[in-house]
Amino acid sequence: MLESRLVHTSLMGSSLTAKVVGGCPRGGVLSPFLWNLVVDRLLAITNDLGFSTFGYGDDIVIIVQGRFAHNVREIMQEALNVIVKWAVKEGLNISPHKTAIVPFTNGRKIEGLGPLLLHGKELKMLDEVKYLGVILYSKLNLNQHLQKIIRKAQTTFAVVRRICGKKWGLGSILV
């Protein structure tokens, strides 16, 4: 699909043309289908090895559970190693700075999880992550997500109110 494909850009009188050597065209009709063909193999490999791996669009999630932090760390690192090996074989790259670890607990602080590495780079440990538009908080509650939704609704309401002014609402119809 990408054979003989060129990308052209111009800015302030200068232009550049380059040959595309990999990837799917963004927004293309076949792009989601092609991506699913590629990622489906990864999901099958990781799930066959016993990892709980889920994908939606270009987001992939690995869920690891265990009683002890060092066991969880070992399992997660093994899953990351499998994914890196697969990506290298497929000619793909997974960005460590777009990858995060969120330890979900029921109020406990996790000690001893240790660093997890992707391509030799330590992954960041976060208290929350946004996945498919929902903020997932490490303490297993939805308070952060609900607060964001409330702020967004208040902002939208304030904008509509500013646009409509005093003539907005039932009062202006009845007068």
HELIX and SHEET records of a PDB file:
HELIX    1   1 SER A   31  ASP A   48  1                                  18    
HELIX    2   2 ALA A   69  GLU A   90  1                                  22    
HELIX    3   3 PRO A   96  LYS A   98  5                                   3    
HELIX    4   4 ASN A  143  CYS A  164  1                                  22    
HELIX    5   5 GLY A  165  LYS A  167  5                                   3    
HELIX    6   6 LEU A  170  LEU A  174  1                                   5    
SHEET    1   A 2 LEU A   6  LEU A  11  0                                        
SHEET    2   A 2 SER A  14  LYS A  19 -1                                        
SHEET    1   B 2 SER A  52  TYR A  56  0                                        
SHEET    2   B 2 ASP A  59  ILE A  63 -1                                        
SHEET    1   C 2 ALA A 100  ILE A 101  0                                        
SHEET    2   C 2 LYS A 124  MET A 125  1                                        
SHEET    1   D 2 LEU A 117  LEU A 118  0                                        
SHEET    2   D 2 LYS A 121  GLU A 122 -1                                        
SHEET    1   E 2 GLU A 128  TYR A 131  0                                        
SHEET    2   E 2 VAL A 134  TYR A 137 -1                                        
END                                                                             
